[in-house]
Amino acid sequence: MSSTDQRIRKTHHSVYAISYHLVFVVKYRKPVLTPEMGDYMESIARRLLKANGGGLISLKTDRDHVHLLIELKPTDAPSRAAGSLKTQFSKELHQHFGHEIALQLKGSTLWSASYFIATTGGVTLETLEKYVASQQTEAHHRKYISRGRYGKKRNLRPKPEE
């Protein structure tokens, strides 16, 4: 997904497009996950993320891990979202697929303690650094002066008559 493919979202105080790639691994890399479990996790993720103002872009599973592409609000902590998703997946998968999970894993722990997370921005740090540096150039400053944004402060009050 390129940065231009991301949906721009708005709140009262911000405009944003924040997405993350998450990977959760089954404990001991056991081949526990089935396509049915993947479909079920997708419905769980959609419900949880939507309820918190985010969204699920994609969820794909392999037998021993799951990949998610998610959108979050700027006020959401990605680590909290990851923890909530792992907890809810484990709880609901054990309720609906407990027997299948028990065939591969002993105990109630479904996921390894760690996870992978990365932002999905479509530009490199080098590109961003160049963009930020370009904001300090004289040409950039002149462009905004010509549009009246950095020019003299305008006095919007009428002048008193003498």
Phi, psi and omega in degrees: 000129176270164182297335179285342178279343182291144177281134175275128180245157182226146168234187179296331188237005181206157171234131188206163172214092185240119179224155184225152172253122179243145172226125175248134182249137177293143180305134182061015181054034179289141181280075187265322192286134177249165176302325179295320177295322177298315178298320181293318177297325179298317179293323177297312182298316179301314182297311183294313183293318179297319181298336181254015176083009178255203179196156175260124176272314183199150174217125178226141180242153165241178184298331186238008177200166179227138175251135176230142167245119186231157173247139177230161173284158179297337181273355181271137176274123180303324180294325177290320178297316179298314179298318179295317180296314179300315181297312183291320176302311182300311182300308185285327176293321177296323179294320187261335183230028185306318182296315180297320180293318181297335178294333182254328186236139172265143181087182186260359182277116181269318187257152169295158183292337184262172174205165176252140174215139176212149173286159183245023181305147186269006179235157179277163176299323179299317179297316179296318179299318178296318180298313181297317179297324181293340181287347181260003184281158178294323180298319179295317180298315180297322180301319182282331175295317181295335177270000176082015183271329180247010183289194179300148175292133179269135177269111184275351178280139178293144179288137178293143180283140182264000000 
